[in-house]
Each structure stands twice: as C-alpha cells, then as structure tokens.
Amino acid sequence: MGTKIKTHKGTKKRFRLSATGKAMHRSSGTSHLAKGLTKKRRRNLRGTTSLAECMESTIHAALNGYSN
C-alpha cells in the first residue's frame, strides 16, 4: 500500500497557488531595512508576484495541491 505525499511546510508558508495554477510569492527585500530603498522600489515590492515558469513544477510537487 502506498504512502501519502506530505506537503512541504516551508513551501506552504511562502507560496500559494492562484486560480489559474500559477505559484504566487512575496517579493524579497520587504521585511526590514527598507528605509535604504527608494520610495519607488518599496512601492514596487508591495503585493505578490508570480513565480518563474521553470520552477512551477517543483512548487506544485512540494505543495501537493495545497493552497491557502
């Protein structure tokens, strides 16, 4: 009898799947020391961005269908 594949907890905390199946993530460089960045850079780092297509299959396998 086969075993279930577990969801990777670190991936679960950092990525979510959009309705179309794209992996979305938060931009890096937003946690602290943001005052050194220009206002334009800080503004553009807001929100989430989609992951590169070459990494999509890896994230899908690690999430195992889970999405927030």
MDAnalysis code that builds the backbone (N, CA, C; Angstrom):
import MDAnalysis as mda
import numpy as np

u = mda.Universe.empty(204, n_residues=68, atom_resindex=np.repeat(np.arange(68), 3), trajectory=True)
u.add_TopologyAttr("name", ["N", "CA", "C"] * 68)
u.add_TopologyAttr("resid", np.arange(1, 69))
u.add_TopologyAttr("resname", ["MET", "GLY", "THR", "LYS", "ILE", "LYS", "THR", "HIS", "LYS", "GLY", "THR", "LYS", "LYS", "ARG", "PHE", "ARG", "LEU", "SER", "ALA", "THR", "GLY", "LYS", "ALA", "MET", "HIS", "ARG", "SER", "SER", "GLY", "THR", "SER", "HIS", "LEU", "ALA", "LYS", "GLY", "LEU", "THR", "LYS", "LYS", "ARG", "ARG", "ARG", "ASN", "LEU", "ARG", "GLY", "THR", "THR", "SER", "LEU", "ALA", "GLU", "CYS", "MET", "GLU", "SER", "THR", "ILE", "HIS", "ALA", "ALA", "LEU", "ASN", "GLY", "TYR", "SER", "ASN"])
u.atoms.positions = np.array([
    [0.839, -1.176, 0.000],
    [0.000, 0.000, 0.000],
    [0.885, 1.241, 0.000],
    [0.594, 2.200, -0.855],
    [1.406, 3.408, -0.975],
    [1.187, 4.372, 0.179],
    [2.166, 5.208, 0.382],
    [2.044, 6.220, 1.431],
    [1.636, 7.555, 0.811],
    [1.054, 8.395, 1.626],
    [0.648, 9.713, 1.158],
    [1.862, 10.623, 1.046],
    [1.813, 11.572, 0.119],
    [2.875, 12.555, -0.025],
    [2.530, 13.738, 0.866],
    [3.487, 14.124, 1.714],
    [3.243, 15.228, 2.636],
    [3.531, 16.558, 1.956],
    [2.788, 17.582, 2.383],
    [3.018, 18.937, 1.910],
    [4.266, 19.473, 2.591],
    [5.144, 20.133, 1.845],
    [6.345, 20.738, 2.413],
    [5.947, 22.018, 3.143],
    [6.162, 22.045, 4.460],
    [5.637, 23.132, 5.290],
    [6.300, 24.473, 4.981],
    [7.594, 24.474, 4.648],
    [8.276, 25.720, 4.311],
    [7.738, 26.327, 3.030],
    [7.425, 25.474, 2.057],
    [6.843, 25.939, 0.801],
    [5.434, 26.455, 1.017],
    [4.699, 25.776, 1.877],
    [3.318, 26.160, 2.186],
    [3.250, 27.571, 2.775],
    [4.270, 27.947, 3.569],
    [4.289, 29.262, 4.201],
    [4.679, 30.368, 3.234],
    [5.394, 30.032, 2.164],
    [5.952, 31.056, 1.282],
    [5.235, 31.216, -0.051],
    [4.480, 30.221, -0.467],
    [3.835, 30.254, -1.782],
    [2.362, 29.924, -1.651],
    [1.578, 30.423, -2.606],
    [0.192, 29.982, -2.739],
    [-0.116, 29.880, -4.220],
    [-1.102, 29.086, -4.556],
    [-1.460, 28.884, -5.951],
    [-2.614, 29.812, -6.308],
    [-2.509, 30.452, -7.465],
    [-3.591, 31.308, -7.939],
    [-4.683, 30.435, -8.550],
    [-5.763, 31.066, -8.947],
    [-6.890, 30.320, -9.527],
    [-6.499, 29.633, -10.829],
    [-5.544, 30.214, -11.553],
    [-5.104, 29.610, -12.813],
    [-3.969, 28.619, -12.619],
    [-3.515, 28.431, -11.362],
    [-2.481, 27.449, -11.080],
    [-1.074, 28.012, -11.003],
    [-0.928, 29.328, -11.119],
    [0.402, 29.925, -11.001],
    [0.801, 29.991, -9.536],
    [2.094, 29.836, -9.277],
    [2.605, 29.952, -7.915],
    [2.923, 31.412, -7.640],
    [2.291, 31.965, -6.610],
    [2.484, 33.361, -6.243],
    [3.346, 33.428, -4.986],
    [4.192, 34.469, -4.904],
    [5.060, 34.632, -3.743],
    [5.266, 36.109, -3.448],
    [5.756, 36.387, -2.252],
    [6.052, 37.758, -1.853],
    [7.443, 38.110, -2.344],
    [7.635, 39.344, -2.758],
    [8.941, 39.791, -3.232],
    [9.941, 39.820, -2.088],
    [11.193, 39.546, -2.397],
    [12.228, 39.595, -1.371],
    [12.621, 41.035, -1.109],
    [13.208, 41.267, 0.052],
    [13.665, 42.601, 0.404],
    [12.614, 43.480, 1.014],
    [11.544, 42.899, 1.569],
    [10.466, 43.712, 2.122],
    [10.368, 43.606, 3.644],
    [11.162, 42.771, 4.266],
    [11.000, 42.520, 5.697],
    [11.546, 43.645, 6.565],
    [12.799, 44.030, 6.353],
    [13.397, 45.067, 7.177],
    [14.465, 45.794, 6.367],
    [14.990, 46.886, 6.925],
    [15.991, 47.731, 6.267],
    [15.462, 48.328, 4.968],
    [14.159, 48.583, 4.920],
    [13.559, 49.106, 3.701],
    [13.778, 50.612, 3.554],
    [14.185, 51.280, 4.638],
    [14.357, 52.734, 4.538],
    [15.513, 53.100, 3.608],
    [16.416, 52.174, 3.376],
    [17.525, 52.429, 2.467],
    [17.131, 52.361, 1.010],
    [15.948, 51.813, 0.743],
    [15.464, 51.707, -0.632],
    [14.750, 52.994, -1.031],
    [14.670, 53.229, -2.313],
    [13.922, 54.387, -2.791],
    [12.429, 54.112, -2.610],
    [11.651, 55.162, -2.572],
    [10.205, 55.002, -2.392],
    [9.594, 54.225, -3.554],
    [10.116, 54.456, -4.735],
    [9.614, 53.749, -5.919],
    [9.870, 52.245, -5.791],
    [11.067, 51.886, -5.297],
    [11.405, 50.474, -5.138],
    [10.524, 49.812, -4.087],
    [10.318, 50.497, -2.974],
    [9.457, 49.964, -1.921],
    [8.033, 49.770, -2.421],
    [7.543, 50.740, -3.190],
    [6.190, 50.671, -3.738],
    [6.050, 49.494, -4.694],
    [7.064, 49.271, -5.518],
    [7.008, 48.177, -6.497],
    [7.167, 46.801, -5.868],
    [7.696, 46.735, -4.645],
    [7.864, 45.452, -3.968],
    [6.600, 45.006, -3.236],
    [5.595, 45.884, -3.163],
    [4.355, 45.517, -2.486],
    [3.613, 44.426, -3.247],
    [2.789, 43.695, -2.507],
    [1.937, 42.692, -3.142],
    [2.686, 41.415, -3.476],
    [2.093, 40.598, -4.308],
    [2.692, 39.317, -4.677],
    [3.001, 39.295, -6.167],
    [3.948, 38.445, -6.534],
    [4.317, 38.274, -7.933],
    [4.281, 36.792, -8.275],
    [4.171, 36.487, -9.542],
    [4.136, 35.083, -9.944],
    [5.555, 34.555, -10.092],
    [5.700, 33.284, -9.843],
    [6.995, 32.626, -9.905],
    [7.357, 32.319, -11.351],
    [8.640, 32.183, -11.627],
    [9.099, 31.826, -12.968],
    [8.557, 30.449, -13.350],
    [8.249, 30.273, -14.617],
    [7.632, 29.027, -15.089],
    [8.521, 27.811, -14.888],
    [9.849, 28.006, -14.897],
    [10.752, 26.861, -14.753],
    [10.679, 26.244, -13.349],
    [10.189, 26.992, -12.368],
    [10.085, 26.487, -11.000],
    [8.680, 26.021, -10.630],
    [7.729, 26.210, -11.540],
    [6.330, 25.886, -11.244],
    [6.141, 24.422, -10.834],
    [6.739, 23.506, -11.584],
    [6.523, 22.082, -11.311],
    [7.093, 21.683, -9.957],
    [8.215, 22.269, -9.562],
    [8.817, 21.974, -8.267],
    [7.911, 22.420, -7.127],
    [7.351, 23.604, -7.256],
    [6.472, 24.136, -6.215],
    [5.175, 23.343, -6.146],
    [4.632, 22.956, -7.292],
    [3.415, 22.160, -7.325],
    [3.631, 20.816, -6.625],
    [4.791, 20.213, -6.844],
    [5.104, 18.934, -6.218],
    [5.261, 19.091, -4.714],
    [5.899, 20.182, -4.283],
    [6.107, 20.415, -2.855],
    [4.800, 20.764, -2.148],
    [3.923, 21.497, -2.822],
    [2.642, 21.863, -2.223],
    [1.649, 20.699, -2.247],
    [1.806, 19.823, -3.239],
    [0.949, 18.644, -3.353],
    [-0.526, 19.026, -3.436],
    [-0.835, 20.095, -4.173],
    [-2.212, 20.515, -4.359],
    [-2.744, 21.439, -3.298],
    [-1.953, 21.700, -2.245],
    [-2.411, 22.578, -1.169],
    [-2.293, 24.026, -1.575],
    [-3.266, 24.835, -1.223],
    [-3.211, 26.275, -1.436],
    [-4.003, 26.955, -0.345],
    [-3.526, 28.125, 0.129],
    [-4.200, 28.844, 1.220],
    [-5.579, 29.274, 0.799],
])
